Amino acid sequence: NRKLWACLGDVSRQVEWHGRRLDAESWKCVFTAALKQQDVVPNLAGNGFVVIGQSTSRMRVSEFAELLELIQAFGTERGVKWSDEARLALEWKARFGDAA
């Protein structure tokens, strides 16, 4: 999970999304929703929406590797400079992701 947060932190510090800076937790929701084709429902107050999706802690290793791959592709496309910790996470994905 630390691997994921390193990558999300880099994206959150360097990428603007539709005119806004999102925190790492929000980026996690964006990426897991994209990966899992999740659903959206209105919130209780009726003034916004909630994404219904999968917890990353319940992902299989192969799904987690796929999530890291998605984050890497997105960040690289947008010129994210990966921190040492994020690079280690992406290296882990390259080494173990395909074997999972």
OpenMM code with the backbone's topology and positions (N, CA, C; nanometers):
from openmm import Vec3, app, unit

residues = "ASN ARG LYS LEU TRP ALA CYS LEU GLY ASP VAL SER ARG GLN VAL GLU TRP HIS GLY ARG ARG LEU ASP ALA GLU SER TRP LYS CYS VAL PHE THR ALA ALA LEU LYS GLN GLN ASP VAL VAL PRO ASN LEU ALA GLY ASN GLY PHE VAL VAL ILE GLY GLN SER THR SER ARG MET ARG VAL SER GLU PHE ALA GLU LEU LEU GLU LEU ILE GLN ALA PHE GLY THR GLU ARG GLY VAL LYS TRP SER ASP GLU ALA ARG LEU ALA LEU GLU TRP LYS ALA ARG PHE GLY ASP ALA ALA".split()
positions = [
    Vec3(0.0819, -0.1201, 0.0000),
    Vec3(0.0000, 0.0000, 0.0000),
    Vec3(0.0863, 0.1266, 0.0000),
    Vec3(0.2032, 0.1184, 0.0644),
    Vec3(0.2955, 0.2319, 0.0630),
    Vec3(0.3386, 0.2655, -0.0792),
    Vec3(0.3500, 0.1616, -0.1602),
    Vec3(0.3877, 0.1811, -0.3003),
    Vec3(0.2848, 0.2698, -0.3698),
    Vec3(0.1593, 0.2406, -0.3461),
    Vec3(0.0506, 0.3159, -0.4078),
    Vec3(0.0539, 0.4620, -0.3646),
    Vec3(0.0690, 0.4865, -0.2344),
    Vec3(0.0644, 0.6242, -0.1829),
    Vec3(0.1816, 0.7080, -0.2322),
    Vec3(0.2958, 0.6454, -0.2564),
    Vec3(0.4098, 0.7199, -0.3119),
    Vec3(0.3750, 0.7725, -0.4509),
    Vec3(0.3163, 0.6881, -0.5325),
    Vec3(0.2779, 0.7287, -0.6685),
    Vec3(0.1663, 0.8323, -0.6658),
    Vec3(0.0650, 0.8086, -0.5820),
    Vec3(-0.0464, 0.9033, -0.5724),
    Vec3(0.0003, 1.0394, -0.5217),
    Vec3(0.0947, 1.0391, -0.4289),
    Vec3(0.1490, 1.1648, -0.3771),
    Vec3(0.2181, 1.2452, -0.4856),
    Vec3(0.2957, 1.1773, -0.5694),
    Vec3(0.3632, 1.2469, -0.6797),
    Vec3(0.2618, 1.3075, -0.7757),
    Vec3(0.1592, 1.2311, -0.8109),
    Vec3(0.0557, 1.2819, -0.9018),
    Vec3(-0.0162, 1.4003, -0.8373),
    Vec3(-0.0519, 1.3879, -0.7094),
    Vec3(-0.1287, 1.4948, -0.6442),
    Vec3(-0.0498, 1.6253, -0.6355),
    Vec3(0.0809, 1.6149, -0.6227),
    Vec3(0.1633, 1.7365, -0.6135),
    Vec3(0.1912, 1.8002, -0.7494),
    Vec3(0.1775, 1.7224, -0.8577),
    Vec3(0.2234, 1.7726, -0.9868),
    Vec3(0.1169, 1.7860, -1.0954),
    Vec3(0.0002, 1.7280, -1.0757),
    Vec3(-0.1008, 1.7289, -1.1819),
    Vec3(-0.2237, 1.8081, -1.1390),
    Vec3(-0.2668, 1.8958, -1.2270),
    Vec3(-0.3923, 1.9679, -1.2075),
    Vec3(-0.4998, 1.8948, -1.2875),
    Vec3(-0.6147, 1.8697, -1.2275),
    Vec3(-0.7222, 1.7947, -1.2915),
    Vec3(-0.8439, 1.8839, -1.3057),
    Vec3(-0.8765, 1.9184, -1.4289),
    Vec3(-0.9911, 2.0058, -1.4578),
    Vec3(-0.9866, 2.1332, -1.3738),
    Vec3(-0.8682, 2.1935, -1.3692),
    Vec3(-0.8513, 2.3201, -1.2990),
    Vec3(-0.8364, 2.3091, -1.1486),
    Vec3(-0.8231, 2.1878, -1.0976),
    Vec3(-0.8127, 2.1675, -0.9525),
    Vec3(-0.6943, 2.0787, -0.9180),
    Vec3(-0.6414, 2.1007, -0.7992),
    Vec3(-0.5418, 2.0100, -0.7422),
    Vec3(-0.6170, 1.9147, -0.6501),
    Vec3(-0.5986, 1.7862, -0.6716),
    Vec3(-0.6630, 1.6850, -0.5884),
    Vec3(-0.5620, 1.6271, -0.4910),
    Vec3(-0.6077, 1.5892, -0.3730),
    Vec3(-0.5182, 1.5227, -0.2789),
    Vec3(-0.5020, 1.3759, -0.3199),
    Vec3(-0.4097, 1.3084, -0.2554),
    Vec3(-0.3786, 1.1700, -0.2925),
    Vec3(-0.5002, 1.0787, -0.2771),
    Vec3(-0.5792, 1.0992, -0.1735),
    Vec3(-0.6994, 1.0173, -0.1514),
    Vec3(-0.7986, 1.0335, -0.2664),
    Vec3(-0.8146, 1.1562, -0.3146),
    Vec3(-0.9053, 1.1810, -0.4273),
    Vec3(-0.8530, 1.1158, -0.5543),
    Vec3(-0.7216, 1.1235, -0.5762),
    Vec3(-0.6632, 1.0576, -0.6935),
    Vec3(-0.6832, 0.9068, -0.6852),
    Vec3(-0.6732, 0.8510, -0.5655),
    Vec3(-0.6967, 0.7072, -0.5493),
    Vec3(-0.8374, 0.6722, -0.5979),
    Vec3(-0.9349, 0.7535, -0.5626),
    Vec3(-1.0729, 0.7306, -0.6079),
    Vec3(-1.0829, 0.7406, -0.7601),
    Vec3(-1.0168, 0.8403, -0.8178),
    Vec3(-1.0203, 0.8593, -0.9634),
    Vec3(-0.9611, 0.7372, -1.0343),
    Vec3(-0.8452, 0.6925, -0.9885),
    Vec3(-0.7781, 0.5801, -1.0549),
    Vec3(-0.8503, 0.4473, -1.0338),
    Vec3(-0.8966, 0.4200, -0.9127),
    Vec3(-0.9668, 0.2929, -0.8913),
    Vec3(-1.0993, 0.2915, -0.9664),
    Vec3(-1.1651, 0.4059, -0.9762),
    Vec3(-1.2897, 0.4132, -1.0538),
    Vec3(-1.2625, 0.3859, -1.2013),
    Vec3(-1.1536, 0.4397, -1.2532),
    Vec3(-1.1185, 0.4168, -1.3937),
    Vec3(-1.0834, 0.2701, -1.4178),
    Vec3(-1.0101, 0.2128, -1.3251),
    Vec3(-0.9665, 0.0741, -1.3401),
    Vec3(-1.0834, -0.0234, -1.3302),
    Vec3(-1.1717, -0.0001, -1.2373),
    Vec3(-1.2789, -0.0945, -1.2083),
    Vec3(-1.4112, -0.0595, -1.2752),
    Vec3(-1.4149, 0.0481, -1.3549),
    Vec3(-1.5391, 0.0880, -1.4210),
    Vec3(-1.6512, 0.0977, -1.3173),
    Vec3(-1.6233, 0.1717, -1.2101),
    Vec3(-1.7154, 0.1776, -1.0980),
    Vec3(-1.8374, 0.2638, -1.1255),
    Vec3(-1.9316, 0.2538, -1.0363),
    Vec3(-2.0585, 0.3234, -1.0498),
    Vec3(-2.0606, 0.4490, -0.9630),
    Vec3(-2.1476, 0.5420, -0.9969),
    Vec3(-2.1636, 0.6670, -0.9232),
    Vec3(-2.3100, 0.6807, -0.8848),
    Vec3(-2.3338, 0.7191, -0.7586),
    Vec3(-2.4706, 0.7417, -0.7112),
    Vec3(-2.4778, 0.8785, -0.6436),
    Vec3(-2.5969, 0.9398, -0.6386),
    Vec3(-2.6106, 1.0681, -0.5689),
    Vec3(-2.5806, 1.0513, -0.4193),
    Vec3(-2.5216, 1.1564, -0.3583),
    Vec3(-2.4981, 1.1513, -0.2142),
    Vec3(-2.6290, 1.1749, -0.1392),
    Vec3(-2.6264, 1.1595, -0.0092),
    Vec3(-2.7487, 1.1697, 0.0707),
    Vec3(-2.8117, 1.3081, 0.0656),
    Vec3(-2.7301, 1.4117, 0.0585),
    Vec3(-2.7822, 1.5485, 0.0546),
    Vec3(-2.8374, 1.5848, -0.0830),
    Vec3(-2.8019, 1.5066, -0.1838),
    Vec3(-2.8501, 1.5333, -0.3189),
    Vec3(-2.7764, 1.6443, -0.3905),
    Vec3(-2.6623, 1.6857, -0.3362),
    Vec3(-2.5872, 1.7951, -0.3980),
    Vec3(-2.4514, 1.7507, -0.4516),
    Vec3(-2.4325, 1.6227, -0.4692),
    Vec3(-2.3066, 1.5692, -0.5201),
    Vec3(-2.3205, 1.4201, -0.5461),
    Vec3(-2.2072, 1.3561, -0.5705),
    Vec3(-2.2088, 1.2146, -0.6045),
    Vec3(-2.1044, 1.1389, -0.5241),
    Vec3(-2.1246, 1.0092, -0.5134),
    Vec3(-2.0335, 0.9198, -0.4440),
    Vec3(-1.9977, 0.8067, -0.5399),
    Vec3(-1.8687, 0.7742, -0.5476),
    Vec3(-1.8244, 0.6619, -0.6303),
    Vec3(-1.8325, 0.5355, -0.5456),
    Vec3(-1.8975, 0.4360, -0.5998),
    Vec3(-1.9079, 0.3075, -0.5312),
    Vec3(-1.8065, 0.2155, -0.5965),
    Vec3(-1.7116, 0.1690, -0.5172),
    Vec3(-1.6072, 0.0904, -0.5798),
    Vec3(-1.5367, -0.0046, -0.4866),
    Vec3(-1.4245, -0.0516, -0.5325),
    Vec3(-1.3473, -0.1531, -0.4633),
    Vec3(-1.2367, -0.0896, -0.3807),
    Vec3(-1.2175, -0.1429, -0.2631),
    Vec3(-1.1074, -0.1010, -0.1777),
    Vec3(-0.9771, -0.1579, -0.2340),
    Vec3(-0.8719, -0.0775, -0.2325),
    Vec3(-0.7436, -0.1275, -0.2828),
    Vec3(-0.6877, -0.2367, -0.1920),
    Vec3(-0.7239, -0.2357, -0.0646),
    Vec3(-0.6733, -0.3394, 0.0264),
    Vec3(-0.7310, -0.4768, -0.0068),
    Vec3(-0.8385, -0.4804, -0.0841),
    Vec3(-0.8992, -0.6081, -0.1237),
    Vec3(-0.8576, -0.6518, -0.2641),
    Vec3(-0.7709, -0.5761, -0.3267),
    Vec3(-0.7272, -0.6109, -0.4622),
    Vec3(-0.6278, -0.7261, -0.4590),
    Vec3(-0.6354, -0.8091, -0.5622),
    Vec3(-0.5331, -0.9118, -0.5818),
    Vec3(-0.4049, -0.8411, -0.6268),
    Vec3(-0.2931, -0.9103, -0.6169),
    Vec3(-0.1646, -0.8527, -0.6573),
    Vec3(-0.1701, -0.8086, -0.8032),
    Vec3(-0.2323, -0.8878, -0.8882),
    Vec3(-0.2395, -0.8528, -1.0306),
    Vec3(-0.3221, -0.7258, -1.0523),
    Vec3(-0.4300, -0.7088, -0.9753),
    Vec3(-0.5115, -0.5873, -0.9865),
    Vec3(-0.4342, -0.4657, -0.9366),
    Vec3(-0.3617, -0.4848, -0.8272),
    Vec3(-0.2813, -0.3767, -0.7711),
    Vec3(-0.1738, -0.3338, -0.8709),
    Vec3(-0.1105, -0.4305, -0.9351),
    Vec3(-0.0091, -0.4002, -1.0366),
    Vec3(-0.0717, -0.3251, -1.1534),
    Vec3(-0.1925, -0.3639, -1.1911),
    Vec3(-0.2637, -0.2955, -1.2992),
    Vec3(-0.2954, -0.1502, -1.2607),
    Vec3(-0.3314, -0.1296, -1.1347),
    Vec3(-0.3580, 0.0059, -1.0856),
    Vec3(-0.2312, 0.0912, -1.0919),
    Vec3(-0.1190, 0.0355, -1.0470),
    Vec3(0.0083, 0.1084, -1.0545),
    Vec3(0.0454, 0.1397, -1.1991),
    Vec3(0.0180, 0.0465, -1.2889),
    Vec3(0.0463, 0.0680, -1.4311),
    Vec3(-0.0372, 0.1838, -1.4865),
    Vec3(-0.1635, 0.1894, -1.4478),
    Vec3(-0.2514, 0.2985, -1.4898),
    Vec3(-0.2004, 0.4329, -1.4384),
    Vec3(-0.1615, 0.4368, -1.3116),
    Vec3(-0.1097, 0.5606, -1.2526),
    Vec3(0.0190, 0.6024, -1.3225),
    Vec3(0.1066, 0.5059, -1.3487),
    Vec3(0.2330, 0.5358, -1.4165),
    Vec3(0.2082, 0.5934, -1.5554),
    Vec3(0.1209, 0.5317, -1.6314),
    Vec3(0.0929, 0.5797, -1.7672),
    Vec3(0.0338, 0.7203, -1.7634),
    Vec3(-0.0620, 0.7423, -1.6754),
    Vec3(-0.1261, 0.8728, -1.6615),
    Vec3(-0.0237, 0.9790, -1.6211),
    Vec3(0.0547, 0.9490, -1.5188),
    Vec3(0.1532, 1.0452, -1.4695),
    Vec3(0.2623, 1.0744, -1.5711),
    Vec3(0.3117, 0.9724, -1.6360),
    Vec3(0.4171, 0.9896, -1.7355),
    Vec3(0.3675, 1.0739, -1.8521),
    Vec3(0.2422, 1.0501, -1.8937),
    Vec3(0.1809, 1.1299, -2.0004),
    Vec3(0.1766, 1.2786, -1.9656),
    Vec3(0.1667, 1.3065, -1.8374),
    Vec3(0.1540, 1.4448, -1.7912),
    Vec3(0.2831, 1.4999, -1.7322),
    Vec3(0.3938, 1.4310, -1.7553),
    Vec3(0.5245, 1.4815, -1.7154),
    Vec3(0.5560, 1.4738, -1.5674),
    Vec3(0.4926, 1.3814, -1.4951),
    Vec3(0.5208, 1.3670, -1.3522),
    Vec3(0.6641, 1.3200, -1.3335),
    Vec3(0.7345, 1.3855, -1.2446),
    Vec3(0.8700, 1.3444, -1.2058),
    Vec3(0.8528, 1.2533, -1.0850),
    Vec3(0.8816, 1.1248, -1.1022),
    Vec3(0.8578, 1.0268, -0.9969),
    Vec3(0.9629, 1.0363, -0.8876),
    Vec3(0.9186, 1.0329, -0.7637),
    Vec3(1.0085, 1.0318, -0.6484),
    Vec3(1.0784, 0.8958, -0.6418),
    Vec3(1.1831, 0.8868, -0.5603),
    Vec3(1.2543, 0.7598, -0.5455),
    Vec3(1.1605, 0.6496, -0.4978),
    Vec3(1.0747, 0.6814, -0.4011),
    Vec3(0.9827, 0.5810, -0.3478),
    Vec3(0.8830, 0.5348, -0.4542),
    Vec3(0.8345, 0.6276, -0.5348),
    Vec3(0.7416, 0.5910, -0.6425),
    Vec3(0.8132, 0.5072, -0.7483),
    Vec3(0.9381, 0.5432, -0.7797),
    Vec3(1.0134, 0.4642, -0.8774),
    Vec3(1.0312, 0.3201, -0.8292),
    Vec3(1.0536, 0.3029, -0.6985),
    Vec3(1.0648, 0.1674, -0.6429),
    Vec3(0.9325, 0.0923, -0.6573),
    Vec3(0.8224, 0.1618, -0.6376),
    Vec3(0.6903, 0.0997, -0.6535),
    Vec3(0.6689, 0.0566, -0.7976),
    Vec3(0.7072, 0.1416, -0.8906),
    Vec3(0.6885, 0.1104, -1.0323),
    Vec3(0.7823, -0.0020, -1.0761),
    Vec3(0.8993, -0.0067, -1.0141),
    Vec3(0.9929, -0.1164, -1.0404),
    Vec3(0.9339, -0.2481, -0.9875),
    Vec3(0.8723, -0.2432, -0.8685),
    Vec3(0.8050, -0.3611, -0.8122),
    Vec3(0.6977, -0.4105, -0.9095),
    Vec3(0.6189, -0.3160, -0.9612),
    Vec3(0.5120, -0.3507, -1.0555),
    Vec3(0.5701, -0.4198, -1.1778),
    Vec3(0.6808, -0.3683, -1.2295),
    Vec3(0.7429, -0.4265, -1.3483),
    Vec3(0.7943, -0.5676, -1.3191),
    Vec3(0.8447, -0.5875, -1.1980),
    Vec3(0.9012, -0.7170, -1.1623),
    Vec3(0.7962, -0.8218, -1.1270),
    Vec3(0.6970, -0.7809, -1.0493),
    Vec3(0.6026, -0.8791, -0.9951),
    Vec3(0.4631, -0.8716, -1.0553),
    Vec3(0.4311, -0.7633, -1.1195),
    Vec3(0.2963, -0.7453, -1.1727),
    Vec3(0.2565, -0.8489, -1.2746),
    Vec3(0.3445, -0.8788, -1.3665),
    Vec3(0.3117, -0.9753, -1.4716),
    Vec3(0.3104, -1.1187, -1.4198),
    Vec3(0.3847, -1.1426, -1.3126),
    Vec3(0.3922, -1.2780, -1.2571),
    Vec3(0.2707, -1.3104, -1.1712),
    Vec3(0.1959, -1.2080, -1.1321),
    Vec3(0.0825, -1.2299, -1.0395),
    Vec3(-0.0365, -1.2904, -1.1102),
] * unit.nanometer
topology = app.Topology()
chain = topology.addChain("A")
for resn in residues:
    res = topology.addResidue(resn, chain)
    for name in ("N", "CA", "C"):
        topology.addAtom(name, app.Element.getBySymbol(name[0]), res)
